[in-house]
Amino acid sequence: MTKRKKEDGFNVSFLDVMACGLGAVLMILILVKFNANTNIPSDEIERLKKELAATQNEQTQVQKSIDEVNEKVAMETATLEQLQRRIEQLKIEQDASRRALNEKMAVVANLEKSVAAAAPKTANDAITLSGGGEENYLLGLKVEGKHIGFLIDKSASMTEEKLIDVIKRKISAPAVRKASPKWQRTVRIAKWLLARLPKDAKVSMVAFSDTAATLGSRATYSTKFSQTAQTLASEIDKLTPENGTNLQLGLKQITSAMPKMTDLYIVTDGLPTLGEQAKTLKSFTQCRSFFGSAKTISGECRMALFNHTLKTTAPRGVRVNVILLPLEGESQASSAYWQWASVTGGMMISPARTWP
């Protein structure tokens, strides 16, 4: 009996495995080829394109903003540099101005020393002025002449510089008006003039407002007597500022008291507000305030009244010096008094508030 050959089970199983593996490989290739040939939907592509475009636009805007910021930073940096250069330039100019000021102050100091060295050691004044910190002399103004007249304005405006304050003082008690700073300054100015009278002269003093009166018991006094200045100074202390300003009456009174007057010193603060009702004033038809009971007068009419007063009443051949104190609204007074004083060979001054 023939013996059957034994079957090899390993070889059969291996072929099966290889066949399965080959089938798997073929399946993979088929799937890969399928996916490769599959198209992406067009809607998805459009959406992605729009998102890409939006991102690119946003990037462009961001870059533009960055460029603008960089430009502003550059401009501010340039401006800052310009400011720094300007500051440096101003510092240089300030230093130069400071040096120039120091030089001028040094010159003034030297001049003051020279004036002090040239001035007399003591002031030979007939009146001793009280107070401290004020100047004793006013350069340029000198009391001189053989027959000297003083005309002191004692109207209500001589109490204050501002018109509203003048009105308040005007209705106050006499003692309050006399105590006002401007009037006290007026008194000191009058005494300052008396303190510098020449040794050999005749003097007369008139105070005026809406009226005019000679001060003292006599029309004129001689400066040879030491008590002359003291007598007139005590008369000044009795005055009370009140009412309007009639320069015409004041000039008439001082001319009557001293017919041979050579020099006239006037202390006032503005143009006249009152005048005599002469026929010649009727030509000023626009100035009804010259007549009747008007309470105010315009600047033009005051100027017209001043010119009329000089034309009809001002003394001839007399050197006129005017000390003009400040008053609100008197824009024409300075030029008017300066012209009058200049024509006569005198001078007009508007002293600082610290004098005398």
ROMI-529807 format. One record per residue (C-alpha): residue number from 1; residue in one letter; x, y, z. Coordinates in nm, 3 decimals. Layout:
N
@i->NUM	aa->A	east->X	north->Y	up->Z
...
***
This chain:
356
@i->1	aa->M	east->0.000	north->0.000	up->0.000
@i->2	aa->T	east->0.138	north->0.334	up->-0.106
@i->3	aa->K	east->0.200	north->0.584	up->0.180
@i->4	aa->R	east->0.015	north->0.934	up->0.127
@i->5	aa->K	east->0.245	north->1.235	up->0.134
@i->6	aa->K	east->0.180	north->1.464	up->0.430
@i->7	aa->E	east->0.030	north->1.818	up->0.331
@i->8	aa->D	east->0.221	north->2.133	up->0.433
@i->9	aa->G	east->-0.031	north->2.366	up->0.607
@i->10	aa->F	east->0.210	north->2.660	up->0.627
@i->11	aa->N	east->0.232	north->2.719	up->0.252
@i->12	aa->V	east->-0.144	north->2.745	up->0.209
@i->13	aa->S	east->-0.184	north->2.997	up->0.483
@i->14	aa->F	east->0.096	north->3.216	up->0.350
@i->15	aa->L	east->-0.065	north->3.246	up->0.011
@i->16	aa->D	east->-0.386	north->3.352	up->0.172
@i->17	aa->V	east->-0.210	north->3.624	up->0.364
@i->18	aa->M	east->-0.030	north->3.751	up->0.059
@i->19	aa->A	east->-0.353	north->3.762	up->-0.135
@i->20	aa->C	east->-0.520	north->3.962	up->0.138
@i->21	aa->G	east->-0.229	north->4.200	up->0.151
@i->22	aa->L	east->-0.237	north->4.252	up->-0.222
@i->23	aa->G	east->-0.607	north->4.319	up->-0.205
@i->24	aa->A	east->-0.552	north->4.579	up->0.066
@i->25	aa->V	east->-0.287	north->4.754	up->-0.140
@i->26	aa->L	east->-0.518	north->4.766	up->-0.438
@i->27	aa->M	east->-0.794	north->4.912	up->-0.222
@i->28	aa->I	east->-0.563	north->5.186	up->-0.094
@i->29	aa->L	east->-0.456	north->5.277	up->-0.445
@i->30	aa->I	east->-0.814	north->5.297	up->-0.554
@i->31	aa->L	east->-0.904	north->5.527	up->-0.258
@i->32	aa->V	east->-0.605	north->5.753	up->-0.317
@i->33	aa->K	east->-0.690	north->5.789	up->-0.683
@i->34	aa->F	east->-1.050	north->5.864	up->-0.589
@i->35	aa->N	east->-0.958	north->6.136	up->-0.346
@i->36	aa->A	east->-0.710	north->6.285	up->-0.592
@i->37	aa->N	east->-0.976	north->6.320	up->-0.853
@i->38	aa->T	east->-1.235	north->6.461	up->-0.615
@i->39	aa->N	east->-1.296	north->6.844	up->-0.676
@i->40	aa->I	east->-1.319	north->7.101	up->-0.383
@i->41	aa->P	east->-1.656	north->7.280	up->-0.384
@i->42	aa->S	east->-1.645	north->7.627	up->-0.557
@i->43	aa->D	east->-1.834	north->7.797	up->-0.271
@i->44	aa->E	east->-1.561	north->7.704	up->-0.028
@i->45	aa->I	east->-1.298	north->7.841	up->-0.264
@i->46	aa->E	east->-1.482	north->8.175	up->-0.297
@i->47	aa->R	east->-1.520	north->8.203	up->0.080
@i->48	aa->L	east->-1.151	north->8.139	up->0.128
@i->49	aa->K	east->-1.065	north->8.396	up->-0.139
@i->50	aa->K	east->-1.283	north->8.658	up->0.031
@i->51	aa->E	east->-1.127	north->8.586	up->0.368
@i->52	aa->L	east->-0.783	north->8.616	up->0.212
@i->53	aa->A	east->-0.876	north->8.947	up->0.045
@i->54	aa->A	east->-1.021	north->9.081	up->0.372
@i->55	aa->T	east->-0.707	north->8.980	up->0.558
@i->56	aa->Q	east->-0.488	north->9.148	up->0.298
@i->57	aa->N	east->-0.702	north->9.467	up->0.314
@i->58	aa->E	east->-0.685	north->9.469	up->0.695
@i->59	aa->Q	east->-0.311	north->9.426	up->0.672
@i->60	aa->T	east->-0.295	north->9.721	up->0.430
@i->61	aa->Q	east->-0.499	north->9.942	up->0.667
@i->62	aa->V	east->-0.285	north->9.842	up->0.961
@i->63	aa->Q	east->0.028	north->9.926	up->0.764
@i->64	aa->K	east->-0.124	north->10.261	up->0.662
@i->65	aa->S	east->-0.201	north->10.340	up->1.026
@i->66	aa->I	east->0.152	north->10.245	up->1.122
@i->67	aa->D	east->0.289	north->10.475	up->0.849
@i->68	aa->E	east->0.069	north->10.766	up->0.971
@i->69	aa->V	east->0.181	north->10.714	up->1.330
@i->70	aa->N	east->0.542	north->10.705	up->1.218
@i->71	aa->E	east->0.488	north->11.026	up->1.019
@i->72	aa->K	east->0.332	north->11.203	up->1.319
@i->73	aa->V	east->0.611	north->11.087	up->1.543
@i->74	aa->A	east->0.862	north->11.221	up->1.292
@i->75	aa->M	east->0.679	north->11.558	up->1.274
@i->76	aa->E	east->0.653	north->11.586	up->1.652
@i->77	aa->T	east->1.016	north->11.500	up->1.682
@i->78	aa->A	east->1.101	north->11.775	up->1.434
@i->79	aa->T	east->0.874	north->12.021	up->1.618
@i->80	aa->L	east->1.034	north->11.929	up->1.949
@i->81	aa->E	east->1.374	north->11.992	up->1.802
@i->82	aa->Q	east->1.257	north->12.331	up->1.674
@i->83	aa->L	east->1.118	north->12.419	up->2.015
@i->84	aa->Q	east->1.440	north->12.318	up->2.179
@i->85	aa->R	east->1.635	north->12.535	up->1.937
@i->86	aa->R	east->1.395	north->12.825	up->2.001
@i->87	aa->I	east->1.432	north->12.782	up->2.377
@i->88	aa->E	east->1.808	north->12.791	up->2.342
@i->89	aa->Q	east->1.780	north->13.104	up->2.130
@i->90	aa->L	east->1.551	north->13.272	up->2.385
@i->91	aa->K	east->1.793	north->13.184	up->2.663
@i->92	aa->I	east->2.071	north->13.352	up->2.467
@i->93	aa->E	east->1.854	north->13.661	up->2.410
@i->94	aa->Q	east->1.752	north->13.665	up->2.777
@i->95	aa->D	east->2.113	north->13.653	up->2.886
@i->96	aa->A	east->2.196	north->13.936	up->2.649
@i->97	aa->S	east->1.902	north->14.144	up->2.779
@i->98	aa->R	east->2.004	north->14.074	up->3.136
@i->99	aa->R	east->2.358	north->14.188	up->3.066
@i->100	aa->A	east->2.230	north->14.503	up->2.892
@i->101	aa->L	east->1.996	north->14.575	up->3.185
@i->102	aa->N	east->2.278	north->14.528	up->3.434
@i->103	aa->E	east->2.492	north->14.766	up->3.234
@i->104	aa->K	east->2.215	north->15.028	up->3.226
@i->105	aa->M	east->2.152	north->14.984	up->3.598
@i->106	aa->A	east->2.522	north->15.036	up->3.657
@i->107	aa->V	east->2.510	north->15.356	up->3.450
@i->108	aa->V	east->2.205	north->15.478	up->3.645
@i->109	aa->A	east->2.377	north->15.396	up->3.973
@i->110	aa->N	east->2.683	north->15.595	up->3.866
@i->111	aa->L	east->2.462	north->15.887	up->3.765
@i->112	aa->E	east->2.280	north->15.875	up->4.098
@i->113	aa->K	east->2.614	north->15.881	up->4.277
@i->114	aa->S	east->2.726	north->16.176	up->4.066
@i->115	aa->V	east->2.402	north->16.365	up->4.134
@i->116	aa->A	east->2.427	north->16.288	up->4.505
@i->117	aa->A	east->2.785	north->16.407	up->4.513
@i->118	aa->A	east->2.698	north->16.728	up->4.328
@i->119	aa->A	east->2.384	north->16.804	up->4.534
@i->120	aa->P	east->2.403	north->17.003	up->4.855
@i->121	aa->K	east->2.440	north->16.797	up->5.170
@i->122	aa->T	east->2.123	north->16.945	up->5.320
@i->123	aa->A	east->1.818	north->17.096	up->5.158
@i->124	aa->N	east->1.777	north->17.459	up->5.250
@i->125	aa->D	east->1.397	north->17.440	up->5.257
@i->126	aa->A	east->1.172	north->17.681	up->5.440
@i->127	aa->I	east->0.929	north->17.397	up->5.511
@i->128	aa->T	east->1.011	north->17.049	up->5.636
@i->129	aa->L	east->0.799	north->16.789	up->5.460
@i->130	aa->S	east->0.697	north->16.490	up->5.670
@i->131	aa->G	east->0.683	north->16.130	up->5.546
@i->132	aa->G	east->0.936	north->15.880	up->5.422
@i->133	aa->G	east->1.040	north->15.718	up->5.100
@i->134	aa->E	east->0.948	north->16.012	up->4.877
@i->135	aa->E	east->1.175	north->16.214	up->4.654
@i->136	aa->N	east->1.268	north->16.557	up->4.789
@i->137	aa->Y	east->1.341	north->16.712	up->4.453
@i->138	aa->L	east->1.198	north->16.685	up->4.104
@i->139	aa->L	east->1.467	north->16.731	up->3.842
@i->140	aa->G	east->1.372	north->16.989	up->3.581
@i->141	aa->L	east->1.125	north->17.189	up->3.790
@i->142	aa->K	east->1.261	north->17.494	up->3.965
@i->143	aa->V	east->1.070	north->17.762	up->4.154
@i->144	aa->E	east->1.203	north->18.095	up->4.035
@i->145	aa->G	east->1.103	north->18.450	up->3.947
@i->146	aa->K	east->1.064	north->18.789	up->4.111
@i->147	aa->H	east->0.687	north->18.787	up->4.136
@i->148	aa->I	east->0.557	north->18.432	up->4.174
@i->149	aa->G	east->0.196	north->18.324	up->4.167
@i->150	aa->F	east->0.057	north->17.986	up->4.278
@i->151	aa->L	east->-0.279	north->17.864	up->4.153
@i->152	aa->I	east->-0.410	north->17.559	up->4.341
@i->153	aa->D	east->-0.707	north->17.365	up->4.204
@i->154	aa->K	east->-0.934	north->17.260	up->4.493
@i->155	aa->S	east->-1.224	north->17.120	up->4.291
@i->156	aa->A	east->-1.387	north->16.789	up->4.385
@i->157	aa->S	east->-1.191	north->16.597	up->4.120
@i->158	aa->M	east->-0.871	north->16.668	up->4.314
@i->159	aa->T	east->-0.972	north->16.396	up->4.561
@i->160	aa->E	east->-0.953	north->16.087	up->4.339
@i->161	aa->E	east->-0.824	north->15.964	up->4.001
@i->162	aa->K	east->-1.130	north->15.760	up->3.893
@i->163	aa->L	east->-1.457	north->15.941	up->3.821
@i->164	aa->I	east->-1.670	north->15.697	up->4.019
@i->165	aa->D	east->-1.449	north->15.755	up->4.323
@i->166	aa->V	east->-1.468	north->16.132	up->4.269
@i->167	aa->I	east->-1.848	north->16.111	up->4.285
@i->168	aa->K	east->-1.831	north->15.911	up->4.608
@i->169	aa->R	east->-1.593	north->16.161	up->4.765
@i->170	aa->K	east->-1.798	north->16.453	up->4.640
@i->171	aa->I	east->-2.097	north->16.356	up->4.855
@i->172	aa->S	east->-1.888	north->16.266	up->5.159
@i->173	aa->A	east->-1.810	north->16.482	up->5.459
@i->174	aa->P	east->-1.545	north->16.759	up->5.427
@i->175	aa->A	east->-1.305	north->16.573	up->5.655
@i->176	aa->V	east->-1.327	north->16.264	up->5.432
@i->177	aa->R	east->-1.254	north->16.471	up->5.122
@i->178	aa->K	east->-0.957	north->16.637	up->5.285
@i->179	aa->A	east->-0.817	north->16.298	up->5.385
@i->180	aa->S	east->-0.829	north->16.155	up->5.030
@i->181	aa->P	east->-0.487	north->16.045	up->4.898
@i->182	aa->K	east->-0.494	north->16.268	up->4.589
@i->183	aa->W	east->-0.581	north->16.579	up->4.787
@i->184	aa->Q	east->-0.312	north->16.504	up->5.043
@i->185	aa->R	east->-0.070	north->16.474	up->4.754
@i->186	aa->T	east->-0.192	north->16.812	up->4.623
@i->187	aa->V	east->-0.120	north->16.967	up->4.961
@i->188	aa->R	east->0.231	north->16.820	up->4.962
@i->189	aa->I	east->0.298	north->16.950	up->4.611
@i->190	aa->A	east->0.191	north->17.302	up->4.712
@i->191	aa->K	east->0.416	north->17.286	up->5.017
@i->192	aa->W	east->0.697	north->17.146	up->4.804
@i->193	aa->L	east->0.674	north->17.457	up->4.587
@i->194	aa->L	east->0.666	north->17.686	up->4.891
@i->195	aa->A	east->0.970	north->17.512	up->5.036
@i->196	aa->R	east->1.176	north->17.611	up->4.730
@i->197	aa->L	east->1.089	north->17.977	up->4.699
@i->198	aa->P	east->1.382	north->18.203	up->4.608
@i->199	aa->K	east->1.520	north->18.429	up->4.880
@i->200	aa->D	east->1.417	north->18.761	up->4.731
@i->201	aa->A	east->1.073	north->18.745	up->4.568
@i->202	aa->K	east->0.711	north->18.833	up->4.608
@i->203	aa->V	east->0.461	north->18.549	up->4.626
@i->204	aa->S	east->0.085	north->18.516	up->4.607
@i->205	aa->M	east->-0.131	north->18.202	up->4.631
@i->206	aa->V	east->-0.488	north->18.149	up->4.506
@i->207	aa->A	east->-0.710	north->17.844	up->4.551
@i->208	aa->F	east->-0.996	north->17.795	up->4.307
@i->209	aa->S	east->-1.287	north->17.563	up->4.229
@i->210	aa->D	east->-1.622	north->17.718	up->4.131
@i->211	aa->T	east->-1.495	north->18.025	up->4.322
@i->212	aa->A	east->-1.148	north->18.170	up->4.375
@i->213	aa->A	east->-0.982	north->18.327	up->4.679
@i->214	aa->T	east->-0.638	north->18.455	up->4.775
@i->215	aa->L	east->-0.482	north->18.265	up->5.065
@i->216	aa->G	east->-0.365	north->18.460	up->5.369
@i->217	aa->S	east->-0.448	north->18.797	up->5.509
@i->218	aa->R	east->-0.257	north->18.984	up->5.237
@i->219	aa->A	east->-0.254	north->18.963	up->4.860
@i->220	aa->T	east->0.124	north->18.919	up->4.840
@i->221	aa->Y	east->0.402	north->18.808	up->5.076
@i->222	aa->S	east->0.775	north->18.862	up->5.070
@i->223	aa->T	east->1.006	north->18.562	up->5.080
@i->224	aa->K	east->1.255	north->18.767	up->5.280
@i->225	aa->F	east->1.055	north->18.671	up->5.585
@i->226	aa->S	east->1.093	north->18.311	up->5.698
@i->227	aa->Q	east->0.735	north->18.290	up->5.821
@i->228	aa->T	east->0.593	north->18.354	up->5.472
@i->229	aa->A	east->0.609	north->17.990	up->5.362
@i->230	aa->Q	east->0.475	north->17.868	up->5.696
@i->231	aa->T	east->0.184	north->18.112	up->5.680
@i->232	aa->L	east->0.080	north->18.002	up->5.332
@i->233	aa->A	east->0.131	north->17.635	up->5.423
@i->234	aa->S	east->-0.111	north->17.669	up->5.713
@i->235	aa->E	east->-0.363	north->17.831	up->5.477
@i->236	aa->I	east->-0.334	north->17.533	up->5.243
@i->237	aa->D	east->-0.417	north->17.296	up->5.530
@i->238	aa->K	east->-0.750	north->17.478	up->5.573
@i->239	aa->L	east->-0.867	north->17.411	up->5.217
@i->240	aa->T	east->-1.139	north->17.155	up->5.137
@i->241	aa->P	east->-1.180	north->17.018	up->4.782
@i->242	aa->E	east->-1.532	north->17.073	up->4.645
@i->243	aa->N	east->-1.746	north->17.167	up->4.343
@i->244	aa->G	east->-1.639	north->17.229	up->3.982
@i->245	aa->T	east->-1.334	north->17.385	up->3.814
@i->246	aa->N	east->-1.346	north->17.748	up->3.702
@i->247	aa->L	east->-0.996	north->17.822	up->3.575
@i->248	aa->Q	east->-1.113	north->18.158	up->3.446
@i->249	aa->L	east->-1.193	north->18.283	up->3.796
@i->250	aa->G	east->-0.864	north->18.148	up->3.929
@i->251	aa->L	east->-0.660	north->18.331	up->3.666
@i->252	aa->K	east->-0.850	north->18.653	up->3.724
@i->253	aa->Q	east->-0.793	north->18.629	up->4.099
@i->254	aa->I	east->-0.419	north->18.561	up->4.080
@i->255	aa->T	east->-0.371	north->18.838	up->3.823
@i->256	aa->S	east->-0.561	north->19.078	up->4.048
@i->257	aa->A	east->-0.357	north->18.976	up->4.354
@i->258	aa->M	east->-0.024	north->19.009	up->4.167
@i->259	aa->P	east->-0.046	north->19.243	up->3.865
@i->260	aa->K	east->0.332	north->19.227	up->3.805
@i->261	aa->M	east->0.346	north->18.847	up->3.811
@i->262	aa->T	east->0.644	north->18.700	up->3.623
@i->263	aa->D	east->0.600	north->18.328	up->3.695
@i->264	aa->L	east->0.287	north->18.121	up->3.752
@i->265	aa->Y	east->0.272	north->17.768	up->3.897
@i->266	aa->I	east->-0.056	north->17.582	up->3.852
@i->267	aa->V	east->-0.147	north->17.256	up->4.030
@i->268	aa->T	east->-0.451	north->17.094	up->3.868
@i->269	aa->D	east->-0.577	north->16.766	up->3.719
@i->270	aa->G	east->-0.765	north->16.862	up->3.404
@i->271	aa->L	east->-0.952	north->17.107	up->3.188
@i->272	aa->P	east->-1.207	north->17.350	up->3.336
@i->273	aa->T	east->-1.571	north->17.253	up->3.376
@i->274	aa->L	east->-1.707	north->17.601	up->3.451
@i->275	aa->G	east->-1.670	north->17.947	up->3.297
@i->276	aa->E	east->-1.824	north->18.291	up->3.309
@i->277	aa->Q	east->-2.132	north->18.331	up->3.093
@i->278	aa->A	east->-1.985	north->18.592	up->2.861
@i->279	aa->K	east->-2.133	north->18.688	up->2.526
@i->280	aa->T	east->-1.837	north->18.534	up->2.349
@i->281	aa->L	east->-1.942	north->18.190	up->2.478
@i->282	aa->K	east->-2.265	north->18.210	up->2.286
@i->283	aa->S	east->-2.074	north->18.126	up->1.971
@i->284	aa->F	east->-2.033	north->17.770	up->2.106
@i->285	aa->T	east->-2.388	north->17.671	up->2.020
@i->286	aa->Q	east->-2.307	north->17.301	up->2.052
@i->287	aa->C	east->-2.208	north->17.348	up->2.416
@i->288	aa->R	east->-2.538	north->17.414	up->2.592
@i->289	aa->S	east->-2.373	north->17.301	up->2.915
@i->290	aa->F	east->-2.211	north->17.647	up->2.941
@i->291	aa->F	east->-2.550	north->17.781	up->3.035
@i->292	aa->G	east->-2.843	north->17.662	up->3.241
@i->293	aa->S	east->-2.827	north->17.387	up->3.502
@i->294	aa->A	east->-2.643	north->17.110	up->3.313
@i->295	aa->K	east->-2.468	north->16.859	up->3.539
@i->296	aa->T	east->-2.214	north->16.735	up->3.284
@i->297	aa->I	east->-1.993	north->16.880	up->3.012
@i->298	aa->S	east->-1.833	north->16.699	up->2.719
@i->299	aa->G	east->-1.463	north->16.680	up->2.653
@i->300	aa->E	east->-1.497	north->16.892	up->2.337
@i->301	aa->C	east->-1.678	north->17.164	up->2.528
@i->302	aa->R	east->-1.419	north->17.159	up->2.806
@i->303	aa->M	east->-1.147	north->17.203	up->2.546
@i->304	aa->A	east->-1.339	north->17.491	up->2.392
@i->305	aa->L	east->-1.381	north->17.647	up->2.736
@i->306	aa->F	east->-1.009	north->17.607	up->2.806
@i->307	aa->N	east->-0.911	north->17.779	up->2.481
@i->308	aa->H	east->-1.163	north->18.056	up->2.550
@i->309	aa->T	east->-1.018	north->18.102	up->2.900
@i->310	aa->L	east->-0.662	north->18.136	up->2.771
@i->311	aa->K	east->-0.770	north->18.378	up->2.501
@i->312	aa->T	east->-0.963	north->18.608	up->2.733
@i->313	aa->T	east->-0.807	north->18.564	up->3.079
@i->314	aa->A	east->-0.453	north->18.419	up->3.070
@i->315	aa->P	east->-0.193	north->18.673	up->3.185
@i->316	aa->R	east->0.045	north->18.801	up->2.918
@i->317	aa->G	east->0.423	north->18.788	up->2.952
@i->318	aa->V	east->0.406	north->18.534	up->3.235
@i->319	aa->R	east->0.600	north->18.208	up->3.235
@i->320	aa->V	east->0.353	north->17.929	up->3.315
@i->321	aa->N	east->0.447	north->17.597	up->3.478
@i->322	aa->V	east->0.182	north->17.327	up->3.522
@i->323	aa->I	east->0.187	north->17.024	up->3.752
@i->324	aa->L	east->-0.085	north->16.799	up->3.612
@i->325	aa->L	east->-0.217	north->16.521	up->3.835
@i->326	aa->P	east->-0.394	north->16.216	up->3.684
@i->327	aa->L	east->-0.769	north->16.206	up->3.626
@i->328	aa->E	east->-0.970	north->15.944	up->3.437
@i->329	aa->G	east->-1.104	north->16.061	up->3.101
@i->330	aa->E	east->-0.874	north->16.364	up->3.063
@i->331	aa->S	east->-0.716	north->16.266	up->2.733
@i->332	aa->Q	east->-0.675	north->16.624	up->2.603
@i->333	aa->A	east->-0.552	north->16.794	up->2.918
@i->334	aa->S	east->-0.185	north->16.697	up->2.886
@i->335	aa->S	east->-0.141	north->16.834	up->2.534
@i->336	aa->A	east->-0.344	north->17.147	up->2.612
@i->337	aa->Y	east->-0.147	north->17.243	up->2.922
@i->338	aa->W	east->0.183	north->17.143	up->2.763
@i->339	aa->Q	east->0.118	north->17.373	up->2.467
@i->340	aa->W	east->0.023	north->17.660	up->2.697
@i->341	aa->A	east->0.334	north->17.615	up->2.914
@i->342	aa->S	east->0.560	north->17.571	up->2.610
@i->343	aa->V	east->0.439	north->17.892	up->2.445
@i->344	aa->T	east->0.519	north->18.091	up->2.762
@i->345	aa->G	east->0.862	north->17.934	up->2.810
@i->346	aa->G	east->0.754	north->17.721	up->3.105
@i->347	aa->M	east->0.701	north->17.349	up->3.143
@i->348	aa->M	east->0.425	north->17.097	up->3.210
@i->349	aa->I	east->0.495	north->16.784	up->3.413
@i->350	aa->S	east->0.288	north->16.481	up->3.509
@i->351	aa->P	east->0.486	north->16.351	up->3.807
@i->352	aa->A	east->0.503	north->15.989	up->3.917
@i->353	aa->R	east->0.268	north->15.877	up->4.192
@i->354	aa->T	east->0.562	north->15.848	up->4.431
@i->355	aa->W	east->0.627	north->16.223	up->4.416
@i->356	aa->P	east->0.649	north->16.423	up->4.628
***
